[in-house]
Amino acid sequence: MTLSELKSADSAVALLRDPYRFVSRRAAELGEDVFETRLLLRRITCMTGAEAAAVFYDPARFQRAGAAPPPLQKTLFGQGGVQGLDGDHHRQRKAMFLQINDPDRVEALAEAVTREWRRAVDAWTATGEVTLYPQVQLVLTRAVCDWAGVPLSDAEVETRTAQLTALFDDAGDIGLGHLRSRAARKSAERWAADIIEQIRSGELSVPTSAAAFMIANHREPDGRPMTPRVAAVELLNVLRPTVATAVYIAFVAHALDGHPVWRERLADGDGSEDLAFVEEVRRHYPFFPAVAAIVREDFHWRGHRFRKGRRVLLDLYGTNRDSRSWDDPERFEPERFLGEEPDRFAFVPQGGGDPAVHHRCPGEPVATRLMIVALDQLVRHMTYAALAPSAPIDYRRLPALPTGGYPIRVLATDDFP
Ligand code: HEM
């Protein structure tokens, strides 16, 4: 098979125009799961589909050191965090995240979010019209800081929420948003490093099960603690994506509009189908378009030569909608998640493989649990009018969102037990 190389054009413009569908559309045009192109003059290889994902997550073939594009290191990820580690160093750091998110702790976070949501909903009712996306960011920031052992005064909530949000919501921007995201990273890292140092010095006392405590006391393979700056990056690796779950929660509300039969079925149900609904939201709606890695040593796959040092992108959005893995993939159908567990390389909204071994996200239980909290509140505990129901999804934004951020008017809420 010959390599399908798009020699003529740089793909930067096409990618910016359609960040979610660029890889799968180009792959479909070429009839291949792998192709080479140029991005800002650099050669890059793009892959899509479950079989490509299984290759991409083979640590013998790919490394993550140096894979994140520099603009994203200065905004979304920071430097020195788990995303750029390989081998034993990665496994040991990753084990810390899995411990931070163990099932009891996920339940504790769900309770904190429910509490904050109920507090907020009274204010939303009094205000009249509110926009769900930014309001849920505030709810999640309050809850995750409390849960993680990060002190947050009422006066600080808005600033810290804006900073944590700018890390993911502005990182994909190429203009002013990018500068905002870089500035937010600097301030947020200073804030988080200060908390780490206060915990280490004993000035701040937090429960041993809290994320900030575990990060402050984590030991690297050489037995040393992380530097305050790297520990700050890891603390933000817990706070930032938890707040980012606001994106998925806006999509839960959007999916409920489009599927009134499911809204009724869930409202009348006992909660046992909630997970299937939110899993289908994660499969169907866009969030991370792709992930990047670097070829470790030359190898061949599907007749394509992967050269050492080449940056490779794995298409997450397209893999979740690949007709070889999913029946009628464009259809929103939660029932597909009522049966067996999905394949770990076909269902990749937060990466593929095994989270303990690979770079797959350790926060999936958090994201799904918090989406279920939101679903429960939206369908069983409050009555609201969606002011722009089923608004079109803005796919050019990163992350994509329902246009307008999902405005609502809360009409009634039940009494919170
Ligand atoms: C809002 C929902 C979330 C989305 C869409 C998301 C998405 C992702 C994706 C696509 C990756 C990269 C996978 C890869 O590189 O192969 C990732 C990694 C990661 N996520 Fe999440 N995530 C979410 C929530 C969370 C939460 C709640 C946490 C922590 C509490 C978290 C912590 C991390 C960490 C630490 C990594 C790096 C893992 C590694 O490199 O080994 N994420 N996430």
Boltz pocket constraint, residues with backbone or C-beta under 6 A from the ligand:
constraints:
  - pocket:
      binder: B
      contacts: [[A, 82], [A, 83], [A, 84], [A, 94], [A, 97], [A, 101], [A, 237], [A, 238], [A, 239], [A, 241], [A, 242], [A, 244], [A, 245], [A, 246], [A, 248], [A, 287], [A, 288], [A, 290], [A, 291], [A, 292], [A, 348], [A, 349], [A, 350], [A, 351], [A, 352], [A, 355], [A, 358], [A, 359], [A, 360], [A, 361], [A, 362], [A, 363], [A, 364], [A, 366], [A, 367]]
      max_distance: 6.0
